[in-house]
């Protein structure tokens, strides 16, 4: 392994927040078939394994998180959380397009195809599983997919909290809520935002989100929780 390749793998480890004991697993996870000298050295086999591991981990998370949900409810949330779209989204947030080892002609004007980004997330899950076992893979998946589970559950419940808060504010106060970005952190490719909802002169507890849309929905949910005297779902810290 050349020093340049090792440095590339180390940068990727920093981005994903996990250090491999066996760097060859990370190399395989990042290598698309177009960039491999032999197809068996690509991430296709890891993707196959990662798909199953990812599904099992998410199913376990949902089983314990929602003890009163029926099988159909759990299945609907799972289908969103492990979808190709969600996997590609997480890979993009982690900046994995810069880590992929691709052959010529695989990137176009729009960048790396979303299908490749989805594949590499599943491959990484499998690589971490093989490197350190189930618990390490579970922690990696939970860290990146718990917010997606919350969003999917909100959608299942019809939870457009901004819309609900707006209706309440207009009905009770004759005004529209406004949202203030109070803080942001993280690198450009993976910024988090802290947003607070305000109705008139009253500002409600802020919430963090991985983009402004998510942060605003969470801030609206915090506001509704305070108004109705319920537990605050998203802490300000």
C-alpha positions in Angstrom: 0.0 0.0 0.0 1.5 3.3 -1.1 1.9 6.2 1.3 -0.5 8.2 -0.8 -3.2 5.5 -0.6 -2.6 5.1 3.1 -3.1 8.9 3.6 -6.3 8.7 1.6 -7.6 5.9 3.8 -6.7 7.8 7.0 -8.6 10.9 5.7 -11.6 8.7 5.1 -11.3 7.2 8.7 -11.4 10.7 10.1 -14.5 11.5 8.1 -16.4 8.4 9.2 -15.2 8.5 12.8 -13.8 5.0 12.8 -10.2 3.6 12.6 -9.8 0.3 11.0 -7.4 -2.3 12.4 -7.4 -4.0 9.0 -6.9 -1.2 6.4 -7.5 -3.7 3.5 -11.2 -3.9 4.6 -11.6 -0.1 4.2 -9.8 -0.2 0.9 -12.1 -2.9 -0.4 -15.2 -1.0 0.8 -14.1 2.1 -1.1 -13.2 0.3 -4.3 -15.8 0.2 -7.0 -15.6 -2.5 -9.6 -14.5 0.0 -12.2 -11.4 0.9 -10.1 -10.4 -2.7 -9.1 -7.8 -4.8 -11.0 -10.0 -7.8 -10.3 -13.7 -7.7 -9.6 -13.3 -9.8 -6.4 -11.3 -6.9 -5.0 -14.1 -4.5 -5.4 -16.8 -3.6 -2.8 -19.5 -5.8 -4.3 -19.2 -8.7 -1.8 -19.0 -6.2 1.1 -22.1 -4.5 -0.3 -23.9 -7.8 -0.3 -23.0 -8.5 3.3 -23.6 -4.9 4.4 -27.1 -4.8 3.0 -28.1 -7.7 5.3 -26.3 -6.4 8.4 -27.7 -2.9 7.9 -31.2 -4.3 7.7 -30.8 -6.5 10.8 -29.4 -3.6 12.9 -32.2 -1.2 11.8 -34.8 -3.8 12.5 -33.4 -4.4 16.0 -33.3 -0.6 16.6 -36.9 -0.2 15.5 -38.1 -3.2 17.5 -36.7 -1.8 20.8 -37.5 1.9 20.0 -41.2 1.4 19.2 -42.6 -1.5 21.4 -46.2 -0.6 20.6 -45.8 -0.5 16.8 -47.2 -3.4 14.7 -45.1 -5.2 12.1 -46.5 -3.1 9.2 -45.6 0.2 11.0 -42.0 -1.0 11.6 -41.7 -2.2 8.0 -42.8 1.2 6.6 -40.2 3.0 8.7 -37.5 0.5 7.9 -38.1 0.8 4.1 -37.3 4.5 4.3 -34.4 4.3 6.6 -32.5 1.6 4.7 -33.5 2.9 1.2 -30.9 3.6 -1.4 -31.8 7.3 -1.2 -31.0 7.4 2.5 -27.8 5.4 2.2 -26.6 7.8 -0.5 -27.6 10.8 1.6 -25.4 9.6 4.5 -22.5 8.8 2.2 -22.7 12.3 0.8 -22.9 13.9 4.3 -19.8 11.9 5.2 -18.0 13.2 2.1 -17.4 9.7 0.8 -17.4 10.7 -2.8 -13.9 12.1 -2.3 -12.8 8.7 -0.8 -14.1 6.4 -3.5 -11.7 4.5 -5.8 -13.3 4.7 -9.3 -12.4 3.9 -12.8 -12.3 6.5 -15.5 -15.7 7.9 -16.7 -17.6 7.0 -13.6 -18.2 10.6 -12.5 -20.2 13.0 -14.6 -21.1 16.7 -14.4 -23.3 16.0 -11.4 -20.5 14.1 -9.5 -20.6 10.5 -8.3 -23.9 8.7 -9.1 -26.1 8.2 -6.0 -26.2 4.5 -6.6 -22.4 4.3 -6.0 -22.8 6.4 -2.8 -25.5 4.0 -1.5 -23.3 1.0 -2.3 -20.3 2.4 -0.4 -22.3 3.0 2.8 -23.5 -0.6 2.9 -19.9 -1.7 2.1 -18.6 0.3 5.1 -21.1 -1.2 7.4 -19.9 -4.7 6.4 -16.2 -3.7 6.6 -16.7 -2.3 10.2 -18.6 -5.5 11.1 -15.8 -7.7 9.9 -13.1 -5.5 11.5 -14.6 -5.1 15.0 -17.9 -7.1 15.2 -21.6 -6.4 15.6 -21.4 -3.8 18.3 -19.0 -1.5 16.4 -21.2 -1.8 13.3 -24.3 -1.1 15.4 -22.8 2.0 16.9 -21.8 3.3 13.4 -25.3 2.7 12.0 -27.0 4.2 15.0 -24.9 7.3 14.9 -25.8 8.0 11.3 -29.3 6.6 11.0 -31.1 7.5 14.3 -32.0 11.0 12.9 -33.3 9.3 9.7 -35.5 7.0 11.9 -36.9 10.0 13.7 -37.7 11.7 10.3 -39.3 8.6 8.9 -41.4 8.1 12.1 -42.5 11.8 11.9 -43.6 11.3 8.3 -45.5 8.2 9.2 -47.3 10.1 11.9 -48.0 13.0 9.5 -45.6 15.1 11.5 -45.0 18.3 9.6 -44.5 20.1 12.8 -43.8 23.5 11.1 -47.2 23.3 9.5 -48.9 22.4 12.8 -47.1 25.2 14.6 -48.0 27.7 11.9 -51.7 26.8 12.1 -51.6 27.1 15.9 -49.8 30.5 15.8 -52.1 31.9 13.2 -55.2 30.7 15.0 -54.1 31.8 18.5 -52.0 34.8 17.8 -52.6 35.9 14.2 -48.9 35.7 13.3 -46.6 33.3 11.5 -43.7 31.6 13.3 -40.2 32.6 12.3 -37.1 30.5 12.6 -33.7 31.8 13.7 -30.4 30.0 13.0 -28.5 30.4 16.3 -25.4 28.4 15.6 -23.7 26.0 13.1 -20.9 23.6 13.4 -19.0 21.0 11.4 -17.2 21.0 8.0 -18.8 22.4 4.9 -19.8 18.9 3.6 -21.5 17.9 6.9 -22.7 21.0 8.7 -25.2 20.9 11.6 -27.5 23.8 12.4 -29.1 25.0 15.6 -32.5 26.7 15.0 -35.1 28.2 17.3 -38.8 28.9 16.5 -40.3 32.2 17.6 -43.9 33.3 17.8 -44.3 37.0 18.4 -41.9 37.9 21.2 -41.7 34.3 22.5 -38.7 32.3 21.4 -38.8 28.5 22.1 -36.0 26.1 23.0 -33.7 25.5 20.0 -32.9 22.2 18.3 -30.0 20.9 16.3 -30.4 19.3 12.9 -28.1 18.0 10.1 -29.6 20.6 7.7 -31.7 23.7 8.1 -34.9 21.8 7.1 -34.4 19.2 9.8 -33.4 21.7 12.4 -36.5 23.8 11.7 -38.8 20.8 12.0 -37.2 19.9 15.3 -37.4 23.4 16.6 -41.1 23.5 15.7 -41.6 20.2 17.6 -39.8 21.7 20.6 -42.1 24.7 20.5 -45.2 22.5 20.3 -44.0 20.4 23.2 -43.5 23.5 25.4 -46.9 24.9 24.4 -48.6 21.7 25.3 -46.6 21.0 28.4 -44.9 17.8 27.0 -41.4 16.5 27.3 -38.9 18.4 25.1 -37.9 15.9 22.4 -34.7 17.6 21.2 -32.3 19.1 23.7 -30.6 22.4 22.9 -27.1 21.1 23.5 
